[in-house]
Amino acid sequence: MKGKKTNTWKRHWRLWMLAGFALVSGAGIYVLAGYFLHPHTLPIHSIQIKNEFRNLDKVSLQQVLVKAIDGGFFSVDLNKLRDAALSAPWVAEAKVTRVWPDKLVVEVVEQKPIALWGADALLNERGEVFRPKKGMGKPPPLRFEGDEDKARLMLDFFITEQKAFRQQGKSIRDVRLDRRGEWRLKLADGTTIVVGKEQMDKRIRRLLAVYSALEQSEKRPLRVDLRYEQGFAVSWRSEEKG
């Protein structure tokens, strides 16, 4: 009986010891976590912005990132910093990583404008409209105009039709989609093409099938209206007034 009581007491003692150790360890981890996550522990001392840029202002981006720092090495919010970078002009993509012990590395992909959008914006290669706060550098020769929520649609339309026109030695320089859904193109030679809002691809292919013949005439086409069931109407340059 005495031996059983001794064994029972030893088991209880071990359990109490383990519980005490776990409690002390947990408290220690809690204290350490609180220390490392404190915003003043291991403050950030440098930010490196990687990649080369044509239009992006590194100094301005650096200032934006510094203002967004809200903690030390372990506690700084990387998602917040990434969002801050993306809010800066000319930034298309951003990735933020920590480098021990006090550094942040920000990898940035610059916006690549392919066209003007309206009067004060640019269109990138993904069909997204963005507005630089300071200047737009050398403006692209291509221009788009329409509702911004149709930007991707307009870019896809342009890519498809540009290939077709280039087979005829022509190039689209202006793409417009009005609120009624009507498409209008302007070529590099100044010819305006009113496509309309139905069967756009079919209408354009019908025009391109005879475009070389149009150019062989004495007059050069100024405006071509494709909104006809069986053909199209041509306004020649000498007929245009104003």
Secondary structure as GFF3:
##gff-version 3
##sequence-region A 1 242
A	DSSP	alpha_helix	2	36	.	.	.	ID=ss1
A	DSSP	beta_strand	46	50	.	.	.	ID=ss2
A	DSSP	alpha_helix	58	68	.	.	.	ID=ss3
A	DSSP	alpha_helix	78	86	.	.	.	ID=ss4
A	DSSP	beta_strand	91	99	.	.	.	ID=ss5
A	DSSP	beta_strand	103	110	.	.	.	ID=ss6
A	DSSP	beta_strand	113	117	.	.	.	ID=ss7
A	DSSP	beta_strand	121	124	.	.	.	ID=ss8
A	DSSP	beta_strand	129	130	.	.	.	ID=ss9
A	DSSP	beta_strand	143	145	.	.	.	ID=ss10
A	DSSP	three_ten_helix	148	150	.	.	.	ID=ss11
A	DSSP	alpha_helix	151	166	.	.	.	ID=ss12
A	DSSP	beta_strand	172	177	.	.	.	ID=ss13
A	DSSP	beta_strand	183	187	.	.	.	ID=ss14
A	DSSP	beta_strand	192	196	.	.	.	ID=ss15
A	DSSP	alpha_helix	200	208	.	.	.	ID=ss16
A	DSSP	alpha_helix	211	215	.	.	.	ID=ss17
A	DSSP	beta_strand	221	225	.	.	.	ID=ss18
A	DSSP	beta_strand	233	236	.	.	.	ID=ss19
A	DSSP	three_ten_helix	237	239	.	.	.	ID=ss20
###
